[in-house]
Amino acid sequence: MPDEIVHWLGEISPNVIVDGTYGGGGHSRLLLKQLPPEQGQIIGLDRDPAVSERVESEEHDRRLTVFLGSYEKIPKALAAVDVPMADAALLDLGLSSDQLADPNRGFSFTKTSAELDLRFDPESGQSAAQWLAWHKEDEIANAIYQYGEERYSRRIAREIVARRRREDGVKTVEDLVDVCRRCVPRSKNHDIHPATRTFQALRIVVNDELGALERTLQSAPDWISENGRLAIISFHSLEDRIVKNAFRDDPRWNVLTKKPLRPSEEEIQQNPRSRSAKLRVAERVQQSNTT
Ligand SMILES: C[S@@+](CC[C@H](N)C(=O)[O-])C[C@H]1O[C@@H](n2cnc3c(N)ncnc32)[C@H](O)[C@@H]1O
């Protein structure tokens, strides 16, 4: 939703912008154009080491600095560039098209022999294959139900655990796709792959995606300047609910988008993955109004 981001964040003429999910840098490139010439700065973060490697290998605007790390570390990144607060910040949650297109990350179902990893940062924490190898059946079922909203979660968990006993466990994309095909009946219009919800659930778990979002929403009023703005694009109802509630329940925010903004038909046609995107924007109210 590039036009909406430029509108809502550009409107306040920010000097310091944080792009907490830098990815391919598309939003940052547009936001750089909103800064006064030769002034201001964008501080980008991404958990994926491939992003920082790519940025280091490219020529880029000297007003841009990109750090490797979770957006939970935004205060640390601001301190590293000697800036006390951000005027505007963006979180564009989920996966980038580069990650989805890379057959070795386990995010897409195309290269099925790839290891079932699903981490944004493959150098920290447990891969999805390791997570499935070490957790109990009911923990696996609960995670798939809670984070994937998959009604066949118990069947899937039972089959995963049975494979651990019978065979070598669930190690590759192909292994998990096969489990899901056996356990999930085909949807009526065949519009959703039987493994989609389970992959989403495991990705959320191994990256602690909802925890990172909750913690960042709690801390954001401390590092966004008064009248500064935070824009969040989410891709599923679990994330959107967290954003909606945090903006509504914290008196330090004034919600600018009473209903979430959705992409235009034109954007959906150009980029079908944007179909489920929802954008919410809030403004940090002045301190005197919250005390
Ligand atoms: C939808 S993409 C962002 C695309 C970007 N806005 C653009 O214009 O190219 C999401 C990015 O967020 C990153 N990401 C996911 N969780 C993160 C976290 N907790 N901290 C920092 N980056 C994260 C992913 O690695 C991915 O590159």
The ligand as a Gaussian input file, in Angstrom:
#p B3LYP/6-31G(d) Opt

LIG

0 1
 C        6.522000      -7.612000       3.728000
 S        8.247000      -7.583000       3.874000
 C        8.630000      -5.888000       3.834000
 C        8.699000      -5.328000       2.445000
 C        9.178000      -3.874000       2.415000
 N        8.244000      -2.979000       3.064000
 C        9.432000      -3.419000       1.005000
 O        8.904000      -2.366000       0.612000
 O       10.200000      -4.081000       0.301000
 C        8.501000      -7.982000       5.541000
 C        9.958000      -7.979000       5.997000
 O        9.936000      -7.953000       7.419000
 C       11.005000      -8.719000       7.906000
 N       10.674000      -9.056000       9.298000
 C        9.775000      -9.941000       9.779000
 N        9.756000      -9.907000      11.120000
 C       10.645000      -8.953000      11.511000
 C       11.067000      -8.431000      12.760000
 N       10.571000      -8.863000      13.923000
 N       11.994000      -7.452000      12.757000
 C       12.515000      -6.965000      11.602000
 N       12.169000      -7.432000      10.376000
 C       11.237000      -8.415000      10.341000
 C       11.089000      -9.891000       6.980000
 O       12.384000     -10.453000       7.026000
 C       10.755000      -9.221000       5.618000
 O       11.941000      -8.843000       4.963000

